[in-house]
């Protein structure tokens, strides 16, 4: 387990809010460039979460660990929150969902030289689809793949699928737009990056949220503090500003 203590620079003393600690324990996994122990500020999502709480006078003690352990540990109440996750009905049984921390639509990426268009899933039949193991893109796409109704190839990493795209070994590949643009613009030479685009129709529009375990008696209070903080920094345009920096590779630059 790797640990980073994010200290907020606070000019005045904030008393404890309703009796709970001014430093909250947070569990998360790693998914570059949005979350990572070795990224500047812990990555884009970590940075925005920190700024949201910092605006309310709260510090975060963040532990990076495997995603499954982060979920289970938070569920047991070992942590005040975990981030970021889809706010599914199943998760709402054990957690309060905060306001969205990140939104990154999933699109089909393809070579500009391919005349690709799709409006419904039947339109995908002629294409060879690249997928990354362990990802769930949409219920409809997962169903088609599991039923063997799509020509598809599974790799273990997104970057491998981009390489296959450039080599024309696959036709289309779904990625979130933030991670996709980041990967293409920062891991490939400009002449290769310029060959790739994505279709304007989103496969899915997921949002990522911090989850606050209901077993924690202060969960709802912490949730309200977070919601207030994230709405404040959203209103100031801070999320949009740093989202563009993330795509440009700013979070991987040396501190």
Backbone as CSV, one residue per row, in Angstrom:
resi,resn,N_x,N_y,N_z,CA_x,CA_y,CA_z,C_x,C_y,C_z
1,UNK,0.846,-1.195,0.000,0.000,0.000,0.000,0.877,1.239,0.000
2,UNK,0.591,2.159,-0.898,1.339,3.403,-0.944,0.477,4.520,-0.405
3,UNK,1.105,5.440,0.260,0.358,6.474,0.957,0.908,7.839,0.618
4,UNK,0.024,8.770,0.342,0.415,10.160,0.150,-0.467,11.009,1.045
5,UNK,0.138,11.876,1.817,-0.626,12.789,2.659,-0.699,14.129,1.958
6,UNK,-1.910,14.495,1.540,-2.108,15.760,0.858,-2.451,16.812,1.908
7,UNK,-1.532,17.746,2.123,-1.721,18.779,3.130,-2.231,20.045,2.474
8,UNK,-3.328,20.541,2.955,-3.884,21.787,2.447,-3.207,22.955,3.142
9,UNK,-2.935,24.001,2.387,-2.373,25.210,2.974,-3.535,26.078,3.431
10,UNK,-3.748,26.121,4.714,-4.901,26.821,5.271,-4.392,27.960,6.154
11,UNK,-4.869,29.144,5.911,-4.326,30.312,6.581,-4.947,30.571,7.941
12,UNK,-6.107,29.982,8.201,-6.721,30.147,9.510,-7.075,28.785,10.052
13,UNK,-7.269,28.682,11.345,-7.588,27.405,11.967,-9.065,27.102,11.803
14,UNK,-9.348,25.884,11.300,-10.726,25.442,11.165,-11.021,24.452,12.279
15,UNK,-11.983,24.699,13.140,-12.317,23.730,14.174,-12.894,22.474,13.561
16,UNK,-12.850,21.364,14.291,-13.408,20.108,13.796,-14.875,20.292,13.451
17,UNK,-15.279,19.725,12.306,-16.653,19.879,11.832,-17.518,18.796,12.458
18,UNK,-18.468,19.217,13.298,-19.406,18.284,13.907,-18.716,17.082,14.553
19,UNK,-17.509,17.298,15.060,-16.880,16.265,15.863,-15.984,15.296,15.131
20,UNK,-15.973,15.275,13.769,-15.082,14.323,13.119,-13.769,14.997,12.739
21,UNK,-12.778,14.166,12.456,-11.423,14.650,12.237,-11.336,15.585,11.043
22,UNK,-10.400,16.539,11.137,-10.152,17.440,10.025,-9.348,16.764,8.916
23,UNK,-8.831,15.576,9.170,-8.148,14.798,8.141,-8.946,13.528,7.880
24,UNK,-9.387,13.353,6.647,-10.200,12.200,6.280,-9.335,11.132,5.618
25,UNK,-9.648,9.875,5.896,-8.936,8.754,5.289,-9.648,8.338,4.005
26,UNK,-8.864,8.220,2.931,-9.422,7.949,1.606,-8.733,6.732,0.996
27,UNK,-9.522,5.826,0.414,-8.987,4.650,-0.275,-9.260,4.771,-1.767
28,UNK,-8.258,4.444,-2.581,-8.447,4.486,-4.027,-7.481,3.539,-4.714
29,UNK,-7.749,3.277,-5.986,-6.835,2.500,-6.810,-5.970,3.440,-7.626
30,UNK,-5.499,2.967,-8.783,-4.690,3.802,-9.663,-5.139,3.604,-11.102
31,UNK,-5.309,4.717,-11.806,-5.719,4.688,-13.207,-5.202,5.963,-13.856
32,UNK,-3.993,5.875,-14.394,-3.351,7.047,-14.983,-4.132,7.521,-16.215
33,UNK,-4.288,8.847,-16.377,-3.673,9.939,-15.620,-4.598,10.554,-14.571
34,UNK,-5.723,9.887,-14.268,-6.655,10.499,-13.324,-6.290,10.222,-11.870
35,UNK,-5.688,9.054,-11.602,-5.307,8.698,-10.231,-3.986,7.935,-10.274
36,UNK,-3.032,8.335,-9.432,-1.778,7.593,-9.373,-0.856,8.150,-8.309
37,UNK,-0.259,7.272,-7.528,0.617,7.701,-6.439,1.835,8.463,-6.937
38,UNK,2.279,8.174,-8.155,3.485,8.808,-8.683,3.191,9.984,-9.608
39,UNK,1.933,10.382,-9.699,1.560,11.518,-10.528,1.552,12.799,-9.698
40,UNK,1.754,13.914,-10.355,1.669,15.203,-9.669,0.282,15.346,-9.036
41,UNK,0.240,15.706,-7.763,-1.004,15.853,-7.002,-1.825,14.560,-6.960
42,UNK,-1.188,13.426,-7.282,-1.917,12.162,-7.284,-2.793,11.960,-8.499
43,UNK,-2.616,12.808,-9.534,-3.435,12.703,-10.736,-4.612,13.668,-10.706
44,UNK,-5.261,13.785,-11.839,-6.327,14.777,-12.009,-7.472,14.605,-11.011
45,UNK,-8.035,13.398,-10.914,-9.190,13.193,-10.038,-8.811,13.396,-8.578
46,UNK,-7.631,12.905,-8.193,-7.156,13.091,-6.819,-6.987,14.574,-6.508
47,UNK,-6.441,15.300,-7.455,-6.225,16.738,-7.289,-7.551,17.470,-7.087
48,UNK,-8.553,17.144,-7.917,-9.845,17.822,-7.815,-10.554,17.467,-6.501
49,UNK,-10.450,16.205,-6.089,-11.036,15.804,-4.808,-10.379,16.571,-3.665
50,UNK,-9.056,16.679,-3.719,-8.311,17.394,-2.686,-8.711,18.864,-2.635
51,UNK,-8.826,19.494,-3.807,-9.206,20.904,-3.845,-10.624,21.121,-3.329
52,UNK,-11.521,20.178,-3.620,-12.902,20.301,-3.148,-12.957,20.308,-1.626
53,UNK,-12.243,19.378,-0.999,-12.236,19.332,0.465,-11.408,20.472,1.050
54,UNK,-10.309,20.809,0.377,-9.461,21.899,0.854,-10.245,23.201,0.941
55,UNK,-11.159,23.415,-0.009,-11.956,24.642,-0.007,-12.864,24.723,1.213
56,UNK,-13.074,23.572,1.869,-13.913,23.523,3.066,-13.088,23.304,4.334
57,UNK,-11.755,23.418,4.205,-10.883,23.307,5.372,-10.579,21.892,5.810
58,UNK,-10.663,20.931,4.889,-10.455,19.521,5.222,-9.230,18.987,4.484
59,UNK,-8.401,18.210,5.194,-7.245,17.554,4.596,-7.585,16.096,4.285
60,UNK,-6.847,15.516,3.348,-7.062,14.125,2.965,-5.792,13.311,3.146
61,UNK,-5.948,12.128,3.722,-4.871,11.153,3.847,-5.239,10.004,2.910
62,UNK,-4.564,9.929,1.757,-4.994,9.041,0.676,-4.100,7.812,0.573
63,UNK,-4.719,6.637,0.600,-4.017,5.370,0.421,-4.326,4.811,-0.959
64,UNK,-3.276,4.496,-1.724,-3.424,3.861,-3.025,-3.247,2.353,-2.855
65,UNK,-4.152,1.584,-3.435,-4.166,0.134,-3.252,-4.921,-0.496,-4.416
66,UNK,-4.959,-1.816,-4.526,-5.796,-2.434,-5.564,-7.251,-1.995,-5.425
67,UNK,-7.926,-1.850,-6.570,-9.287,-1.313,-6.559,-10.239,-2.129,-5.680
68,UNK,-10.148,-3.432,-5.766,-11.064,-4.267,-4.985,-10.860,-4.044,-3.495
69,UNK,-9.594,-3.937,-3.064,-9.321,-3.704,-1.648,-9.839,-2.338,-1.216
70,UNK,-9.724,-1.354,-2.096,-10.225,-0.014,-1.772,-11.727,-0.049,-1.516
71,UNK,-12.443,-0.766,-2.363,-13.893,-0.860,-2.203,-14.268,-1.593,-0.918
72,UNK,-13.649,-2.741,-0.685,-13.983,-3.556,0.488,-13.608,-2.833,1.779
73,UNK,-12.436,-2.200,1.799,-11.986,-1.497,3.006,-12.910,-0.337,3.347
74,UNK,-13.336,0.399,2.332,-14.260,1.510,2.575,-15.622,0.989,3.012
75,UNK,-16.054,-0.086,2.401,-17.356,-0.673,2.726,-17.421,-1.071,4.195
76,UNK,-16.302,-1.534,4.742,-16.242,-1.934,6.149,-16.139,-0.741,7.089
77,UNK,-15.896,0.450,6.538,-15.773,1.638,7.373,-14.357,1.947,7.796
78,UNK,-13.370,1.268,7.177,-11.972,1.545,7.505,-11.528,2.897,6.949
79,UNK,-12.288,3.413,5.983,-11.979,4.701,5.364,-13.235,5.567,5.343
80,UNK,-13.020,6.879,5.288,-14.144,7.812,5.250,-14.791,7.871,3.872
81,UNK,-14.008,7.585,2.835,-14.549,7.572,1.480,-13.595,6.842,0.554
82,UNK,-14.104,6.489,-0.618,-13.295,5.911,-1.682,-13.715,6.567,-2.990
83,UNK,-12.798,6.655,-3.944,-13.114,7.307,-5.222,-12.258,6.692,-6.312
84,UNK,-12.611,6.932,-7.642,-13.941,7.310,-8.062,-14.594,6.089,-8.675
85,UNK,-15.919,6.007,-8.538,-16.683,4.831,-8.924,-17.973,5.255,-9.628
86,UNK,-18.509,4.343,-10.430,-19.847,4.547,-10.960,-20.836,4.352,-9.814
87,UNK,-21.853,5.175,-9.789,-22.817,5.141,-8.685,-23.963,4.186,-9.043
88,UNK,-23.688,2.906,-8.991,-24.678,1.896,-9.370,-25.672,1.653,-8.232
89,UNK,-26.805,1.046,-8.575,-27.802,0.712,-7.553,-27.211,-0.217,-6.503
90,UNK,-26.380,-1.144,-6.936,-25.765,-2.092,-6.008,-24.878,-1.360,-5.003
91,UNK,-24.099,-0.404,-5.468,-23.204,0.328,-4.568,-23.968,1.256,-3.633
92,UNK,-25.120,1.728,-4.077,-25.909,2.617,-3.232,-26.501,1.908,-2.016
93,UNK,-26.434,0.593,-1.994,-26.885,-0.138,-0.810,-25.959,0.117,0.375
94,UNK,-24.674,0.336,0.088,-23.676,0.485,1.149,-23.050,1.871,1.217
95,UNK,-23.286,2.690,0.189,-22.615,3.983,0.120,-23.579,5.107,-0.246
96,UNK,-23.244,6.309,0.238,-23.829,7.534,-0.302,-22.938,7.973,-1.464
97,UNK,-23.537,8.390,-2.558,-22.774,8.840,-3.721,-22.663,10.357,-3.725
98,UNK,-21.442,10.862,-3.823,-21.243,12.295,-3.920,-21.497,12.800,-5.328
99,UNK,-21.507,14.112,-5.487,-21.615,14.716,-6.815,-20.481,14.189,-7.694
100,UNK,-20.721,14.150,-9.000,-19.721,13.590,-9.906,-18.407,14.357,-9.809
101,UNK,-17.340,13.600,-9.747,-15.990,14.161,-9.698,-15.407,14.247,-11.096
102,UNK,-15.836,13.332,-11.948,-15.284,13.258,-13.292,-16.343,12.701,-14.231
103,UNK,-16.379,13.219,-15.445,-17.239,12.662,-16.481,-16.395,12.462,-17.720
104,UNK,-16.422,11.272,-18.247,-15.602,10.977,-19.417,-16.356,10.004,-20.306
105,UNK,-16.995,10.540,-21.328,-17.784,9.717,-22.228,-16.909,8.694,-22.946
106,UNK,-17.489,7.541,-23.240,-16.792,6.492,-23.981,-17.172,6.590,-25.456
107,UNK,-16.156,6.655,-26.313,-16.366,6.740,-27.758,-15.587,5.626,-28.458
108,UNK,-15.981,5.333,-29.683,-15.202,4.432,-30.522,-14.110,5.234,-31.233
109,UNK,-12.853,4.901,-30.937,-11.716,5.496,-31.637,-11.430,4.672,-32.891
110,UNK,-10.970,5.353,-33.935,-10.672,4.664,-35.192,-9.712,5.514,-36.009
111,UNK,-9.149,4.928,-37.045,-8.285,5.680,-37.944,-9.132,6.629,-38.791
112,UNK,-8.597,7.802,-39.057,-9.310,8.763,-39.897,-9.548,8.208,-41.300
113,UNK,-8.694,7.289,-41.708,-8.822,6.709,-43.048,-9.992,5.731,-43.161
114,UNK,-10.563,5.325,-42.021,-11.698,4.399,-42.027,-13.007,5.183,-42.062
115,UNK,-13.839,4.873,-43.024,-15.148,5.519,-43.129,-16.112,4.825,-42.165
116,UNK,-15.978,5.175,-40.888,-16.746,4.497,-39.836,-17.918,5.360,-39.383
117,UNK,-19.075,4.723,-39.283,-20.251,5.396,-38.737,-21.092,4.357,-38.013
118,UNK,-21.725,4.784,-36.941,-22.651,3.892,-36.256,-23.720,4.708,-35.542
119,UNK,-24.936,4.180,-35.544,-26.046,4.804,-34.841,-26.705,3.836,-33.869
120,UNK,-26.604,2.539,-34.157,-27.058,1.529,-33.204,-26.110,0.336,-33.288
121,UNK,-26.289,-0.617,-32.400,-25.314,-1.696,-32.263,-25.274,-2.629,-33.471
122,UNK,-26.356,-2.690,-34.232,-26.343,-3.510,-35.446,-25.319,-2.990,-36.453
123,UNK,-25.031,-1.691,-36.383,-24.079,-1.094,-37.328,-22.641,-1.550,-37.082
124,UNK,-22.377,-2.181,-35.930,-21.012,-2.592,-35.592,-20.615,-3.927,-36.213
125,UNK,-21.575,-4.634,-36.774,-21.332,-5.993,-37.263,-20.165,-6.105,-38.246
126,UNK,-19.960,-5.161,-39.177,-18.862,-5.331,-40.147,-17.469,-5.072,-39.579
127,UNK,-17.380,-4.569,-38.361,-16.096,-4.078,-37.859,-15.456,-5.038,-36.856
128,UNK,-14.121,-5.013,-36.850,-13.344,-5.796,-35.891,-13.058,-4.880,-34.699
129,UNK,-13.567,-5.256,-33.538,-13.557,-4.384,-32.365,-12.450,-4.801,-31.400
130,UNK,-11.617,-3.857,-30.997,-10.615,-4.101,-29.968,-11.192,-3.806,-28.596
131,UNK,-10.861,-4.633,-27.606,-11.356,-4.463,-26.239,-10.210,-4.674,-25.258
132,UNK,-10.349,-4.114,-24.069,-9.351,-4.301,-23.018,-9.946,-5.157,-21.909
133,UNK,-9.220,-6.175,-21.495,-9.704,-7.130,-20.498,-10.074,-6.431,-19.198
134,UNK,-11.203,-6.835,-18.627,-11.633,-6.315,-17.338,-12.488,-5.070,-17.413
135,UNK,-12.636,-4.482,-18.610,-13.432,-3.271,-18.752,-14.861,-3.632,-19.150
136,UNK,-15.806,-2.850,-18.654,-17.205,-2.984,-19.043,-17.609,-1.679,-19.722
137,UNK,-17.881,-1.750,-21.008,-18.094,-0.539,-21.793,-19.548,-0.087,-21.792
138,UNK,-20.453,-1.004,-22.034,-21.891,-0.743,-21.944,-22.574,-2.096,-21.865
139,UNK,-23.743,-2.172,-21.245,-24.439,-3.467,-21.156,-24.706,-4.078,-22.528
140,UNK,-25.053,-3.231,-23.501,-25.379,-3.740,-24.835,-24.146,-4.320,-25.526
141,UNK,-23.024,-3.596,-25.447,-21.802,-4.084,-26.086,-21.299,-5.346,-25.394
142,UNK,-21.330,-5.360,-24.071,-20.896,-6.548,-23.329,-21.726,-7.770,-23.725
143,UNK,-23.022,-7.558,-23.898,-23.915,-8.665,-24.259,-23.558,-9.219,-25.633
144,UNK,-23.308,-8.339,-26.596,-22.951,-8.773,-27.947,-21.626,-9.535,-27.957
145,UNK,-20.654,-9.025,-27.200,-19.342,-9.678,-27.145,-19.454,-11.046,-26.491
146,UNK,-20.156,-11.117,-25.369,-20.294,-12.388,-24.646,-21.052,-13.432,-25.460
147,UNK,-21.951,-12.967,-26.315,-22.721,-13.888,-27.158,-21.977,-14.258,-28.434
148,UNK,-20.800,-13.666,-28.638,-20.023,-13.951,-29.833,-20.608,-13.356,-31.096
149,UNK,-21.399,-12.303,-30.946,-22.062,-11.698,-32.102,-21.262,-10.561,-32.721
150,UNK,-20.093,-10.261,-32.148,-19.202,-9.253,-32.716,-17.821,-9.863,-32.920
151,UNK,-17.162,-9.478,-33.993,-15.764,-9.851,-34.172,-14.932,-8.967,-33.251
152,UNK,-14.262,-9.576,-32.293,-13.537,-8.774,-31.309,-12.241,-9.454,-30.902
153,UNK,-11.335,-8.630,-30.394,-10.053,-9.120,-29.887,-9.774,-8.412,-28.570
154,UNK,-9.373,-9.169,-27.560,-9.148,-8.614,-26.226,-7.655,-8.562,-25.924
155,UNK,-7.182,-7.401,-25.464,-5.812,-7.259,-24.982,-5.865,-6.842,-23.512
156,UNK,-4.712,-6.768,-22.883,-4.680,-6.441,-21.456,-4.485,-4.954,-21.184
157,UNK,-4.114,-4.180,-22.222,-3.839,-2.757,-22.003,-4.423,-1.919,-23.135
158,UNK,-4.877,-0.720,-22.787,-5.397,0.197,-23.803,-4.345,0.530,-24.852
159,UNK,-3.100,0.718,-24.415,-2.054,1.116,-25.347,-1.818,0.050,-26.412
160,UNK,-2.021,-1.222,-26.052,-1.874,-2.291,-27.036,-2.958,-2.195,-28.106
161,UNK,-4.160,-1.830,-27.688,-5.240,-1.667,-28.658,-4.996,-0.482,-29.584
162,UNK,-4.414,0.588,-29.064,-4.094,1.726,-29.925,-3.039,1.320,-30.953
163,UNK,-2.051,0.546,-30.524,-1.045,0.048,-31.466,-1.684,-0.830,-32.541
164,UNK,-2.641,-1.659,-32.139,-3.331,-2.507,-33.115,-4.182,-1.672,-34.065
165,UNK,-4.735,-0.585,-33.546,-5.510,0.330,-34.383,-4.607,0.942,-35.457
166,UNK,-3.442,1.413,-35.034,-2.503,2.029,-35.975,-1.999,1.031,-37.014
167,UNK,-1.924,-0.242,-36.621,-1.466,-1.285,-37.541,-2.612,-1.867,-38.366
168,UNK,-3.822,-1.318,-38.188,-5.033,-1.791,-38.896,-5.351,-3.247,-38.587
169,UNK,-4.974,-3.702,-37.404,-5.312,-5.064,-36.979,-6.687,-5.103,-36.316
170,UNK,-7.181,-3.959,-35.879,-8.564,-3.801,-35.443,-9.108,-2.552,-36.130
171,UNK,-10.433,-2.437,-36.170,-11.052,-1.286,-36.836,-11.442,-0.182,-35.860
172,UNK,-12.009,-0.574,-34.733,-12.510,0.398,-33.757,-12.164,-0.081,-32.352
173,UNK,-12.088,0.875,-31.441,-11.700,0.560,-30.068,-12.339,1.571,-29.122
174,UNK,-13.162,1.132,-28.153,-13.804,2.079,-27.240,-12.881,2.502,-26.096
175,UNK,-12.818,3.807,-25.857,-12.070,4.368,-24.731,-12.808,5.591,-24.210
176,UNK,-12.592,5.911,-22.942,-13.094,7.185,-22.443,-12.320,8.294,-23.137
177,UNK,-12.981,9.396,-23.403,-12.352,10.441,-24.203,-11.164,11.068,-23.476
178,UNK,-11.243,11.233,-22.159,-10.140,11.850,-21.430,-8.898,10.973,-21.466
179,UNK,-9.065,9.698,-21.074,-7.916,8.798,-21.065,-7.432,8.514,-22.487
180,UNK,-8.379,8.430,-23.434,-8.007,8.158,-24.814,-7.153,9.257,-25.417
181,UNK,-7.594,10.502,-25.282,-6.828,11.620,-25.827,-5.485,11.762,-25.123
182,UNK,-5.496,11.541,-23.809,-4.240,11.596,-23.056,-3.262,10.547,-23.575
183,UNK,-3.731,9.321,-23.719,-2.873,8.220,-24.148,-2.309,8.478,-25.541
184,UNK,-3.171,8.866,-26.456,-2.748,9.069,-27.846,-1.778,10.241,-27.964
185,UNK,-2.050,11.322,-27.246,-1.227,12.529,-27.376,0.087,12.458,-26.610
186,UNK,0.171,11.554,-25.622,1.366,11.512,-24.784,2.183,10.236,-24.917
187,UNK,1.657,9.238,-25.603,2.382,7.968,-25.730,2.758,7.642,-27.175
188,UNK,2.332,8.488,-28.098,2.596,8.223,-29.504,3.152,9.472,-30.176
189,UNK,3.988,9.285,-31.193,4.516,10.453,-31.908,3.391,11.205,-32.607
190,UNK,3.574,12.506,-32.820,2.506,13.327,-33.418,1.985,12.784,-34.739
191,UNK,2.878,12.229,-35.565,2.425,11.730,-36.865,1.478,10.542,-36.715
192,UNK,1.655,9.755,-35.646,0.736,8.645,-35.379,-0.558,9.151,-34.752
193,UNK,-0.430,10.069,-33.796,-1.612,10.607,-33.118,-2.569,11.267,-34.102
194,UNK,-2.018,11.919,-35.116,-2.861,12.629,-36.087,-3.696,11.681,-36.943
195,UNK,-3.357,10.412,-36.953,-4.094,9.440,-37.767,-5.380,8.964,-37.094
196,UNK,-5.524,9.268,-35.795,-6.614,8.700,-35.006,-7.657,9.758,-34.670
197,UNK,-8.906,9.359,-34.711,-10.008,10.215,-34.292,-11.017,9.351,-33.544
198,UNK,-12.144,9.934,-33.159,-13.199,9.141,-32.536,-14.552,9.607,-33.051
199,UNK,-15.500,8.682,-33.049,-16.835,8.969,-33.567,-17.588,9.875,-32.598
200,UNK,-18.440,10.726,-33.137,-19.128,11.722,-32.310,-20.229,11.137,-31.430
201,UNK,-20.682,9.927,-31.741,-21.734,9.304,-30.928,-21.102,8.570,-29.750
202,UNK,-21.500,8.926,-28.546,-20.951,8.290,-27.350,-21.557,6.904,-27.148
203,UNK,-20.703,5.978,-26.786,-21.144,4.633,-26.434,-21.825,4.649,-25.065
204,UNK,-21.277,5.442,-24.166,-21.800,5.568,-22.807,-21.298,6.888,-22.236
205,UNK,-22.057,7.459,-21.311,-21.655,8.714,-20.678,-21.559,8.514,-19.163
206,UNK,-20.544,7.775,-18.726,-20.424,7.481,-17.298,-19.877,8.664,-16.511
207,UNK,-20.228,8.715,-15.253,-19.658,9.706,-14.340,-19.019,8.968,-13.173
208,UNK,-17.914,9.516,-12.684,-17.207,8.921,-11.557,-17.470,9.713,-10.287
209,UNK,-17.725,9.012,-9.188,-18.146,9.648,-7.944,-17.325,9.147,-6.760
210,UNK,-17.127,9.990,-5.745,-16.645,9.479,-4.468,-17.797,8.796,-3.739
211,UNK,-17.486,7.727,-3.033,-18.498,6.981,-2.287,-18.203,7.084,-0.795
212,UNK,-19.254,7.315,-0.011,-19.127,7.516,1.427,-19.857,6.379,2.148
213,UNK,-19.128,5.514,2.866,-19.743,4.318,3.453,-20.806,4.654,4.497
214,UNK,-21.981,4.062,4.332,-23.091,4.324,5.238,-22.816,3.816,6.649
215,UNK,-21.886,2.870,6.782,-21.555,2.348,8.100,-20.896,3.418,8.971
216,UNK,-20.345,4.448,8.337,-19.727,5.557,9.054,-20.814,6.545,9.474
217,UNK,-20.943,6.799,10.755,-22.031,7.650,11.251,-21.923,9.092,10.763
218,UNK,-20.729,9.511,10.341,-20.555,10.872,9.839,-20.614,10.959,8.312
219,UNK,-20.976,9.857,7.667,-20.899,9.799,6.204,-21.718,10.889,5.529
220,UNK,-22.924,11.109,5.995,-23.778,12.094,5.331,-23.238,13.510,5.500
221,UNK,-22.665,13.803,6.666,-22.079,15.127,6.890,-20.871,15.353,5.982
222,UNK,-20.026,14.325,5.866,-18.851,14.434,5.002,-19.285,14.579,3.546
223,UNK,-20.319,13.844,3.168,-20.881,13.946,1.818,-21.286,15.383,1.505
224,UNK,-21.999,16.019,2.434,-22.470,17.384,2.204,-21.304,18.366,2.082
225,UNK,-20.259,18.146,2.876,-19.074,19.007,2.794,-18.414,18.862,1.428
226,UNK,-18.265,17.614,0.982,-17.682,17.379,-0.341,-18.528,18.022,-1.435
227,UNK,-19.840,17.792,-1.395,-20.714,18.329,-2.438,-20.605,19.848,-2.528
228,UNK,-20.534,20.495,-1.390,-20.398,21.956,-1.378,-19.067,22.371,-2.012
229,UNK,-18.000,21.660,-1.649,-16.682,21.998,-2.170,-16.559,21.764,-3.667
230,UNK,-17.057,20.622,-4.149,-16.902,20.314,-5.571,-17.741,21.260,-6.424
231,UNK,-18.919,21.648,-5.936,-19.740,22.589,-6.696,-19.072,23.959,-6.766
232,UNK,-18.387,24.340,-5.700,-17.699,25.632,-5.692,-16.563,25.660,-6.712
233,UNK,-15.750,24.603,-6.749,-14.620,24.642,-7.684,-15.085,24.400,-9.124
234,UNK,-16.196,23.681,-9.301,-16.766,23.553,-10.648,-17.216,24.913,-11.159
235,UNK,-17.868,25.684,-10.292,-18.380,26.995,-10.686,-17.254,27.947,-11.081
236,UNK,-16.072,27.731,-10.529,-14.920,28.585,-10.846,-14.174,28.121,-12.096
237,UNK,-14.607,27.010,-12.692,-13.958,26.513,-13.898,-12.676,25.753,-13.650
238,UNK,-12.428,25.373,-12.394,-11.166,24.719,-12.046,-11.078,23.318,-12.644
239,UNK,-12.186,22.563,-12.637,-12.150,21.213,-13.194,-11.819,21.245,-14.678
240,UNK,-12.447,22.141,-15.399,-12.213,22.234,-16.841,-10.775,22.650,-17.143
241,UNK,-10.252,23.580,-16.348,-8.878,24.053,-16.544,-7.877,22.909,-16.401
242,UNK,-8.016,22.125,-15.329,-7.051,21.057,-15.083,-7.319,19.819,-15.933
243,UNK,-8.535,19.676,-16.424,-8.822,18.584,-17.355,-7.979,18.744,-18.616
244,UNK,-7.890,19.966,-19.121,-7.068,20.223,-20.302,-5.587,19.999,-20.001
245,UNK,-5.155,20.376,-18.805,-3.768,20.130,-18.416,-3.483,18.631,-18.355
246,UNK,-4.456,17.856,-17.886,-4.280,16.412,-17.815,-4.067,15.830,-19.206
247,UNK,-4.902,16.234,-20.159,-4.792,15.729,-21.527,-3.419,16.054,-22.110
248,UNK,-2.858,17.193,-21.715,-1.553,17.622,-22.219,-0.383,16.965,-21.480
249,UNK,-0.678,16.126,-20.480,0.382,15.415,-19.771,0.954,16.140,-18.569
250,UNK,0.274,17.189,-18.106,0.795,18.011,-17.011,1.002,17.217,-15.731
251,UNK,0.143,16.243,-15.453,0.239,15.502,-14.190,1.416,14.528,-14.163
252,UNK,2.022,14.289,-15.312,3.193,13.416,-15.345,4.494,14.200,-15.331
253,UNK,4.416,15.517,-15.387,5.620,16.330,-15.359,6.221,16.324,-13.957
254,UNK,7.534,16.482,-13.894,8.236,16.451,-12.606,7.757,17.582,-11.717
255,UNK,7.654,17.273,-10.421,7.238,18.295,-9.460,8.322,19.357,-9.306
